[in-house]
Amino acid sequence: MIQESRMYADLHNHTPASDGALTPVELVQEAVRSGIRMIAVTDHDTIDSLQETLSAGREAGIDVMPGMEITIQFKRTLFTGSLHLLAYFDSALLDIPAFIEETDLVLSQGRGDALTEARIRTINECFGPESTEPWLPEPLRVEHVYRHGHRISRRHFALALNDLGIHDRAVVSSIIGNDSPAYLPSGIPLERAAIYLRRWPLVRILAHPAAGSFPGESHYREVLPPFEIVEKILPEFIGIGLDGLEIEYPGHTEEWKKRLREWMYDHHLYIESGGSDCHDRTLRPPARTGVTERVADALRQLCAERIADFSIPTDEL
C-alpha cells in the first residue's frame, strides 16, 4: 500500500448513483479530512454524480477526476462473469450532450430493471421455496432488492438476502456468485464496449485485476475471477487500447502488485492507477490507498491530451 504521506489521489470511489453509501459532498469531505488532494468518482456504469462531485470539489479545494467503472460481461467456458474497466476523462467532456446521452444509452444495456428482474426470477427458480434447493424462506421479490437502492448491483442482492435471514457469506455467494446456477452476468460485451471506447477520449484502466486471488477473506475480493483468468483475457483489453492497470488496491497483495507491474512493462502500459474502491466509511472506506502526485498528474495530462485531439462523432452509434 502507498504510504499515507505520499498519497495524493484516490482514483476509485463510488456514490449512491451506483452502490456507494457516501454522497458526493461526503466523499469530498472525507478527502479533506484525510489530507489527499484529488479524488476520482467511478460509479458503476453511470456518470450521474459527476457534476455534483465536481461542484463540491471546487468549493472544498479538492481536484475531482471524472470517471466511471464500466462492467464488461463474459459468458464463456473459460469464465462467466464480469470484469471492470475504469474510464477517466477530462471534465470538459461533460459539456457535450452527445457524450452524456451515448454513455447512458450504452452502459444501461448491461444493467437496469430488466437484468434485475431476470436475476430475481432465476434465483427463485433455483433457490426459492418451490425449487429443488429451497434455500430461500420465501420468494425473493423486486421490492426486497430495490429497498436498498435504485441502480442495482450484487451488493443490493446480498443485502436483500440478509433481509430474508440469509447471513452466511458462503450461502450468499452460492446464490449470487459467479458459480451459482442462477448467475446472470451484468455488463456489456467487450465488443460493444470497444465501439463506445473508440468514439470518446477516455483513458482505460483495468480495475483490480488481482483482487480475485487475494489469499483469504476480504471485502475487496468479492466474486472477481482469479489472476490466472484475468491474465488470459488481458490481451483482449490490450486490443481495445488499454492504458494501464489499477495496481494500488486494498485487495492486492505485494506479490500481486509486483506481477502486475511486470504486466505493465511487458505490454507497454504506462498509467499505474490506484484507489480505495470506497463504498462506505466502515467496510470499504475512502482514502485507504491511492497514487502519488506524479501518477495523478500523468493521468490528468493524458486526459487533457485526448480531449484536445478530439472531434465529436457525427456517425450513428
Phi, psi and omega in degrees: 000143177294137177295142185302325182295338181261348187283122182253324186221141172250110192258023180208101182216151180237152178237178177297351174297334171239261184231028176265158180262338184268134177289165176306318179297317181293323176298317178296318178299320177296323177297316178300314182295324183279343179089004176280160187253349187211140172229155169244141172256123186228063180294153180292115169057033176201152175240020188297332186266000190292316181300317180295321180291320177300318179296315179296322179295319178299318181294326185263355182077027178251129177285132181244124176264117178291143178196183175202159177246105185274126179275123180252124186269135173230130174223087186223170174297319179297317187199126171245118182158205184229145165242160186241137179242118176278130179237121180248154182201162177291142184297339179298338179295334180289349176273001180257106182304324181297325178294314180297315181296315183291321178299313179299317182296310185290311187287333179291343180292341182259001181219207173091184188297319183298316179295317180300313181294323177295321179294319179298316179300316183292320177299317179293323179296323183273324191229004180288173183303333182264005183273176177284341175235078188281073180281337181273132178291339176207162180299141173287132183240161181305317184294333176299318185282314184287350174299336187255003178160180183245323175264096195283135176231181179300327179301319180293324176295319179298318178295322178296319177295322174302318179299329179276003177096010180260102186249343180293120184298326180293321179291317178302315180296324179294333181274318187243003181283172182298331182271359180290142175295344179270359188288127172239115184292143175270176175098177179252151178298152182301325180296322179289320177298323182298320178298314179297314184295328179292338187272342188229150185279078184248148172262127190252123181232128177285121185282144173027061186292342182245006184296331180292350178251017177298130182281108181106192182276143176198139174296340183271348181284322181049229179237036182286151181290158179291164183307320185296324178290315179299321180299323180287331182271340185311317181302331178291324176289322175303321183293341177258017173090041178297137181257339183182186182232150170276110185257310177284110186206140183299336179266015178251127173281166178299325179297316182290325177297322177297315179297321181293324176294328174294321174302314180305312182295314184296327185253010175059042175267151189225358174254110180262089188274176179184150179186173188275344188055048184294132173235341182195187182267348189246294185285322181223075188282163177283165174059029176279325175206170183177209186231167179281170178297324179299315180293317179299319179295321179296319178294315180298318181294319180295320176298317180295319179296320183291320181285334178294330181262014192261141171239135183297130178298141178245353180275168178288144179290000000 
